[in-house]
């Protein structure tokens, strides 16, 4: 067992909503979040008064309303007053902020949450606004089209095949995660018979548009030992970014993932939850991180069975931590991405603590 310092931070609880095509909730996420807060409090025995820092990830533009993240604070309640922050991206980056807050010794516990109601608008058009505002966004290239360019570049370069992509989708869709929006008993051959949606992508190569939320509770390692029997201690966490200029980088590779994995010391993991909204992106990430055949990849099904915007990356870290909390692994990895074609990537490596 590793020797953990008092400054180390652990995941002690995780909860998420099912990924739904259209959740019967408002865009501020309150209805999604209240049951999740109750769930993680039940897992740990904590109350709202015990949380030293709250941090969320969401998008006001996706919600179609100003300050939707402030409205979501209604899920926490007005009393007692809270110490709160927010990031305008996937809540995995909110987890990073909360990790820093605990590492500095300012607080002992933090609750991180993310939510998104993608069905409220036209998601592909919204995501086009993530691209360069001068040379790319005016062309309105949607996320699926950009991913199709990336997949075609890899196929033409011989980096992967359509059979490789179908194998990823078949494995993910074969899961029975209760949070999954879709699951099916399929094989690669059946998927290859499907028509193209955006050549060379088929329907099952593309993450479904889904609504959902996720919550993770962090605690300083000494406090974590009092809360759960087997906390998932974060031994390495790093995030890096590649060029926003799609023509300025090789889309078949992910240098930012390579750098983040190296900095987080991602070797030796048994389980890896990769935030890959498209089947070929898992192939890029596996190579970038250096994951061997013995690693269980996306046992939850990953983003291909449910990709709620602004919480799917946090959910990958939560799922990876869950494997440790349940005693199914001693060392795991969670990955989150943001931006077009794997532009930004975060790696969190966790290890069982006692």
Backbone torsions as a table, in degrees:
resi	resn	phi	psi	omega
1	UNK	NA	139.7	-179.6
2	UNK	-72.0	151.8	173.1
3	UNK	-88.9	118.0	-178.0
4	UNK	-101.1	140.9	179.3
5	UNK	-86.6	159.7	178.6
6	UNK	-58.6	-22.9	-179.5
7	UNK	-80.9	-9.4	-179.4
8	UNK	-67.2	154.9	-175.2
9	UNK	-122.6	141.6	-178.7
10	UNK	-128.7	150.0	169.1
11	UNK	-83.5	127.9	-178.5
12	UNK	-117.1	-11.6	179.2
13	UNK	-160.7	151.4	179.3
14	UNK	-150.0	139.1	175.0
15	UNK	-149.3	151.1	177.6
16	UNK	-149.3	156.3	174.9
17	UNK	-81.9	161.4	166.7
18	UNK	-61.0	149.3	175.7
19	UNK	-86.1	117.4	-174.0
20	UNK	-118.6	146.2	176.8
21	UNK	-59.9	-39.5	-179.8
22	UNK	-151.8	99.4	179.8
23	UNK	-77.2	141.0	179.3
24	UNK	-83.3	64.8	-178.4
25	UNK	-138.7	164.8	175.5
26	UNK	-79.5	169.3	-175.3
27	UNK	-76.3	-9.6	-179.9
28	UNK	-85.5	-6.1	171.5
29	UNK	81.5	1.6	-175.6
30	UNK	-58.5	-46.7	-177.7
31	UNK	-64.0	-32.0	177.0
32	UNK	-70.0	-39.5	-167.4
33	UNK	-82.3	-35.7	-175.0
34	UNK	-55.5	-47.3	178.4
35	UNK	-64.6	-31.9	-179.6
36	UNK	-70.1	-40.2	176.6
37	UNK	-60.2	-44.1	178.8
38	UNK	-61.4	-37.1	-179.2
39	UNK	-64.1	-50.7	-176.9
40	UNK	-70.1	-30.1	175.1
41	UNK	-66.6	-37.7	177.6
42	UNK	-66.7	-36.4	179.6
43	UNK	-66.1	-32.6	-171.8
44	UNK	-110.0	-17.7	-173.7
45	UNK	80.0	6.1	178.7
46	UNK	-79.8	162.7	171.3
47	UNK	-124.9	174.0	177.9
48	UNK	-56.7	-35.6	-178.1
49	UNK	-66.8	-21.0	-177.5
50	UNK	-85.3	-11.1	-176.3
51	UNK	-85.6	121.1	-178.2
52	UNK	-82.7	-23.6	-174.9
53	UNK	-154.0	135.7	177.6
54	UNK	-117.1	135.4	179.5
55	UNK	-143.3	134.1	-175.0
56	UNK	-125.4	161.4	175.0
57	UNK	-132.2	127.4	178.8
58	UNK	-166.3	-172.8	-180.0
59	UNK	-140.6	118.3	176.3
60	UNK	-63.6	-34.4	-178.8
61	UNK	-67.4	-40.8	176.8
62	UNK	-63.1	-40.1	-179.8
63	UNK	-70.2	-22.6	-179.3
64	UNK	74.9	23.7	-179.7
65	UNK	-151.6	145.5	179.5
66	UNK	-72.6	141.2	174.2
67	UNK	56.9	37.6	176.3
68	UNK	-63.9	-27.8	179.6
69	UNK	-69.7	-28.9	174.8
70	UNK	-70.8	-40.1	178.0
71	UNK	-61.7	-32.6	-178.9
72	UNK	-67.1	-20.5	178.2
73	UNK	-63.8	-18.0	174.8
74	UNK	-58.0	-26.2	178.3
75	UNK	-68.1	-23.9	179.7
76	UNK	-83.8	-41.5	-178.0
77	UNK	104.5	156.1	-174.2
78	UNK	-81.1	-21.6	-176.5
79	UNK	-128.5	131.6	-1.9
80	UNK	-78.1	163.0	176.0
81	UNK	-57.7	149.3	-175.4
82	UNK	-123.9	161.5	173.6
83	UNK	-101.6	109.9	-166.4
84	UNK	-131.8	149.1	175.9
85	UNK	-146.0	174.1	-173.8
86	UNK	-153.8	145.2	170.9
87	UNK	-121.7	142.2	-178.8
88	UNK	-91.2	59.6	176.9
89	UNK	-168.4	-171.5	-177.8
90	UNK	-55.9	142.2	-175.4
91	UNK	-67.2	-7.1	171.5
92	UNK	-60.0	-33.2	177.9
93	UNK	-76.7	-26.1	171.1
94	UNK	-67.3	-36.6	176.1
95	UNK	-62.2	-39.2	177.7
96	UNK	-61.3	-43.9	178.8
97	UNK	-61.8	-42.9	179.5
98	UNK	-65.8	-37.5	176.8
99	UNK	-60.1	-43.7	177.9
100	UNK	-62.2	-41.4	-178.4
101	UNK	-60.0	-42.2	179.7
102	UNK	-73.4	-39.6	-179.8
103	UNK	-59.7	-32.9	-179.9
104	UNK	-74.7	-10.5	-178.6
105	UNK	84.6	6.1	-178.2
106	UNK	-70.4	-36.1	178.0
107	UNK	-137.5	165.2	177.8
108	UNK	-102.5	-25.9	-176.4
109	UNK	-134.8	154.2	177.0
110	UNK	-150.1	145.8	174.7
111	UNK	-117.7	126.1	-177.0
112	UNK	-114.5	133.4	179.0
113	UNK	-142.2	151.3	177.3
114	UNK	-139.0	149.6	-178.8
115	UNK	-153.3	152.7	177.6
116	UNK	-161.8	138.9	177.9
117	UNK	-117.9	79.3	-175.4
118	UNK	-63.7	-27.0	-176.8
119	UNK	-70.1	-10.4	-177.1
120	UNK	-73.3	-15.3	-178.7
121	UNK	-147.3	-161.2	177.7
122	UNK	-99.2	98.3	-169.1
123	UNK	-60.6	-43.6	-176.7
124	UNK	-61.2	-36.6	179.1
125	UNK	-70.6	-39.5	178.1
126	UNK	-61.3	-45.3	-176.6
127	UNK	-69.0	-21.3	176.0
128	UNK	-62.1	-23.9	-179.4
129	UNK	-76.1	-6.3	173.6
130	UNK	-77.0	-14.8	-174.5
131	UNK	-82.5	172.2	-178.8
132	UNK	-54.9	124.0	-172.3
133	UNK	-72.1	-12.6	-176.6
134	UNK	-99.0	-45.9	-172.0
135	UNK	-109.1	-16.7	-175.2
136	UNK	-116.2	-52.1	-175.8
137	UNK	-54.4	-37.2	178.9
138	UNK	-60.9	-18.9	178.4
139	UNK	-84.9	-10.1	-178.4
140	UNK	52.4	52.8	175.9
141	UNK	-78.5	116.2	-177.0
142	UNK	-76.1	167.1	-173.8
143	UNK	-62.3	-35.9	179.9
144	UNK	-69.5	-39.7	178.7
145	UNK	-63.9	-43.0	178.4
146	UNK	-64.1	-42.2	177.8
147	UNK	-64.5	-34.2	176.8
148	UNK	-64.1	-39.8	175.4
149	UNK	-62.1	-41.1	179.2
150	UNK	-64.7	-44.9	179.9
151	UNK	-64.1	-42.0	179.7
152	UNK	-64.9	-38.6	178.2
153	UNK	-61.4	-41.2	179.1
154	UNK	-68.2	-38.9	178.3
155	UNK	-65.2	-45.8	-178.4
156	UNK	-66.3	-29.5	179.4
157	UNK	-85.7	-3.7	-179.8
158	UNK	76.0	19.2	-179.1
159	UNK	-75.8	-31.0	177.1
160	UNK	-156.3	172.2	179.4
161	UNK	-122.0	167.1	175.8
162	UNK	-64.0	-29.6	175.9
163	UNK	-65.3	-40.1	176.2
164	UNK	-60.8	-43.2	179.3
165	UNK	-64.1	-42.4	179.7
166	UNK	-65.5	-34.9	179.1
167	UNK	-64.6	-39.0	176.5
168	UNK	-62.2	-47.9	-178.2
169	UNK	-64.0	-41.6	-178.6
170	UNK	-63.0	-41.5	179.4
171	UNK	-65.3	-44.0	-179.2
172	UNK	-64.9	-43.1	-177.0
173	UNK	-72.6	-14.8	178.8
174	UNK	-82.5	-0.5	-179.2
175	UNK	-77.5	164.8	177.5
176	UNK	-126.9	43.4	177.7
177	UNK	-70.6	126.9	-179.3
178	UNK	-62.4	-17.6	178.0
179	UNK	-84.5	-6.7	-174.9
180	UNK	-71.4	139.1	176.2
181	UNK	-79.9	-30.2	179.3
182	UNK	-145.3	143.5	174.0
183	UNK	-153.6	149.9	-176.3
184	UNK	-161.2	153.0	173.7
185	UNK	-87.2	100.5	-177.2
186	UNK	-134.8	162.1	171.7
187	UNK	-124.6	168.7	-174.5
188	UNK	-60.3	-38.0	-178.5
189	UNK	-62.5	-40.2	178.4
190	UNK	-64.3	-40.0	-179.6
191	UNK	-67.0	-36.4	-180.0
192	UNK	-66.8	-18.9	178.4
193	UNK	-82.7	-9.6	179.6
194	UNK	-70.9	150.9	176.8
195	UNK	-73.4	159.0	176.4
196	UNK	-71.8	144.8	169.7
197	UNK	-97.1	-46.1	175.1
198	UNK	-145.3	93.7	-174.0
199	UNK	-43.4	123.3	10.9
200	UNK	-100.4	24.1	-177.4
201	UNK	-93.6	133.3	171.8
202	UNK	-100.0	173.5	-175.3
203	UNK	-56.2	-42.9	-175.6
204	UNK	-79.4	-5.4	173.0
205	UNK	-81.8	-9.7	-170.4
206	UNK	-116.1	131.1	177.0
207	UNK	-62.3	138.8	178.6
208	UNK	-71.0	151.3	173.7
209	UNK	-74.8	117.9	-173.8
210	UNK	-139.6	155.8	173.6
211	UNK	-101.3	149.3	176.8
212	UNK	171.0	178.1	-179.2
213	UNK	-150.5	160.2	178.6
214	UNK	-146.1	151.4	-179.3
215	UNK	-136.4	136.1	175.1
216	UNK	-129.7	138.0	174.7
217	UNK	-109.0	130.0	177.6
218	UNK	-111.1	151.8	175.9
219	UNK	-150.1	149.0	171.4
220	UNK	-57.8	145.7	-167.0
221	UNK	-57.9	-38.8	179.2
222	UNK	-65.5	-39.5	176.5
223	UNK	-69.2	-36.3	-178.2
224	UNK	-61.5	-37.0	-179.3
225	UNK	-63.6	-25.4	177.7
226	UNK	-80.4	-18.4	-172.9
227	UNK	-96.4	-39.2	-178.6
228	UNK	-138.7	157.9	-176.9
229	UNK	-71.9	-34.0	-171.7
230	UNK	-136.8	73.0	-179.3
231	UNK	-64.3	152.3	177.7
232	UNK	-97.2	96.4	-174.5
233	UNK	-78.4	128.6	178.6
234	UNK	-78.4	106.7	-179.0
235	UNK	-92.4	-15.7	178.2
236	UNK	-160.3	135.6	177.0
237	UNK	-149.8	134.1	-177.5
238	UNK	-157.2	147.2	172.2
239	UNK	-134.8	142.0	-178.1
240	UNK	-134.8	167.6	-175.0
241	UNK	-136.4	143.1	173.8
242	UNK	-103.1	172.9	-177.7
243	UNK	-60.2	137.4	174.4
244	UNK	-73.3	-13.4	179.8
245	UNK	-79.0	109.7	-175.1
246	UNK	-61.5	-30.9	178.5
247	UNK	-84.1	-2.6	-177.8
248	UNK	-98.5	6.0	179.0
249	UNK	-145.9	158.7	176.3
250	UNK	-80.2	110.0	-175.2
251	UNK	-69.3	-12.6	-179.5
252	UNK	-85.5	-2.2	179.2
253	UNK	-127.5	167.7	178.9
254	UNK	-137.8	80.5	-179.1
255	UNK	-58.1	-34.5	-179.4
256	UNK	-66.0	-35.0	176.2
257	UNK	-68.8	-40.8	177.1
258	UNK	-57.3	-47.3	-177.7
259	UNK	-67.0	-42.0	-179.7
260	UNK	-66.0	-41.2	179.5
261	UNK	-64.9	-39.9	178.8
262	UNK	-64.7	-44.5	-178.6
263	UNK	-66.7	-33.9	-179.1
264	UNK	-85.4	-2.9	-179.0
265	UNK	54.5	66.6	-170.8
266	UNK	-86.0	7.7	-179.2
267	UNK	-74.0	155.4	172.6
268	UNK	78.4	15.8	179.4
269	UNK	-81.0	150.3	179.2
270	UNK	-97.7	-30.2	-179.0
271	UNK	-129.9	136.9	177.1
272	UNK	-133.2	122.3	174.7
273	UNK	-103.0	111.2	-174.0
274	UNK	-107.3	129.9	178.7
275	UNK	-85.0	86.5	-177.2
276	UNK	-120.2	96.2	-178.6
277	UNK	-68.5	-10.2	177.6
278	UNK	-132.7	144.7	-171.4
279	UNK	-58.2	-41.0	-177.3
280	UNK	-68.5	-23.7	179.9
281	UNK	-68.4	-30.0	173.5
282	UNK	-61.7	-38.9	178.6
283	UNK	-63.1	-40.1	177.8
284	UNK	-64.6	-44.5	-176.3
285	UNK	-68.1	-40.7	179.5
286	UNK	-59.2	-42.6	179.2
287	UNK	-69.4	-41.4	-177.2
288	UNK	-64.0	-38.2	-178.8
289	UNK	-83.2	-23.9	-178.1
290	UNK	83.4	39.7	-178.2
291	UNK	-83.3	125.4	-179.3
292	UNK	-85.5	178.5	-177.3
293	UNK	-66.1	-22.4	-178.1
294	UNK	-81.0	-4.3	-178.9
295	UNK	-88.1	131.9	175.1
296	UNK	-80.0	116.0	-174.6
297	UNK	-105.7	127.2	177.6
298	UNK	48.5	55.5	175.0
299	UNK	-62.2	-18.8	176.8
300	UNK	-78.3	-13.8	-173.3
301	UNK	103.4	-22.6	177.0
302	UNK	68.9	-163.8	-175.4
303	UNK	-69.1	-19.8	-178.0
304	UNK	-69.9	-15.6	175.6
305	UNK	-105.4	-5.3	178.3
306	UNK	175.3	119.4	-173.5
307	UNK	-131.0	63.9	178.6
308	UNK	-64.4	122.5	-175.5
309	UNK	-60.7	138.5	175.0
310	UNK	74.0	2.7	171.0
311	UNK	-132.5	-11.7	-176.5
312	UNK	-65.2	-37.7	177.8
313	UNK	-67.8	-43.9	175.5
314	UNK	-59.9	-38.8	178.9
315	UNK	-63.5	-33.6	177.6
316	UNK	-64.3	-39.9	176.8
317	UNK	-67.9	-41.5	178.4
318	UNK	-63.0	-41.2	178.8
319	UNK	-65.2	-41.5	179.0
320	UNK	-64.5	-41.1	176.5
321	UNK	-65.3	-36.9	179.8
322	UNK	-59.5	-34.5	178.2
323	UNK	-61.9	-33.4	177.3
324	UNK	-78.0	-45.5	-179.2
325	UNK	-58.2	-34.7	-179.9
326	UNK	-86.0	-3.8	-179.7
327	UNK	80.4	20.2	-178.9
328	UNK	-91.8	-10.2	179.7
329	UNK	-157.2	156.3	174.7
330	UNK	-101.5	-22.9	-177.6
331	UNK	-144.9	126.7	-175.7
332	UNK	-140.3	168.9	-176.3
333	UNK	-136.1	134.0	172.5
334	UNK	-117.8	139.6	-177.1
335	UNK	-128.6	142.3	174.9
336	UNK	-133.1	148.6	177.6
337	UNK	-131.2	158.2	176.7
338	UNK	-150.8	152.0	-179.5
339	UNK	87.1	168.5	-176.0
340	UNK	-72.3	139.6	171.2
341	UNK	55.8	46.5	176.8
342	UNK	60.0	46.0	-176.3
343	UNK	-70.3	-44.5	-178.8
344	UNK	-118.1	139.2	-175.5
345	UNK	-142.0	137.9	179.0
346	UNK	-124.1	136.5	178.4
347	UNK	-122.0	130.1	172.7
348	UNK	-124.2	123.4	178.4
349	UNK	-107.0	132.6	-177.2
350	UNK	-127.0	152.2	-177.1
351	UNK	-138.7	146.6	-179.0
352	UNK	-65.4	130.5	175.7
353	UNK	-117.3	153.6	-179.4
354	UNK	-135.5	NA	NA
